[in-house]
Amino acid sequence: MKKKAQTNTVSEPAVAYGALNQTSLIGLLGSNYSVSTDFDLLNLARKGVSKKALVSLVKQISLTIQEVANIMHISERTLQRYTPSTLIKTEHAEKAIELARLYQRGTEVFGTLDNFNDWMKTPNYTLNGETPLNLLDTSIGFELILQTLGRIEYGVFS
């Protein structure tokens, strides 16, 4: 029998360079977006996200247009008036991307999108008794939810 030579290579984790789990984020934004790094997300936010991609995201994460309009700080009526191909500009696109990233992370922590959705709609002691969904109107709220997800992932009471 011939022994195979073993090679021990150490590779750096992709997360150190801002690489994302592409598949789920692309799925939430729609198949027209090819995103592999944080810089791709930056360019996407600058370019804008189409209403069609936003509606796709909203349907997949089980939110209403009204809830997303509140999160994005845009009137529901304005959002409804956009055509499917209308590009939603930087400040609103950024919120849509932030929302997609949050739901991607929550799905990783909870295992399924349904489990994460249930958690998002349940009052949480560590979030001052608020439902996480109610905190999405500010970047600070997003950060508090991400911190809580990190604690849950590592088994810290949350």
PyMOL commands that set and color helices and strands:
alter all, ss='L'
color gray80, all
select helices_A, chain A and resi 14-17+22-29+38-47+51-60+65-72+76-81+90-110+113-120+125-127+132-135+139-153
alter helices_A, ss='H'
color red, helices_A
select strands_A, chain A and resi 49-50+87-88
alter strands_A, ss='S'
color yellow, strands_A
deselect
rebuild
show_as cartoon
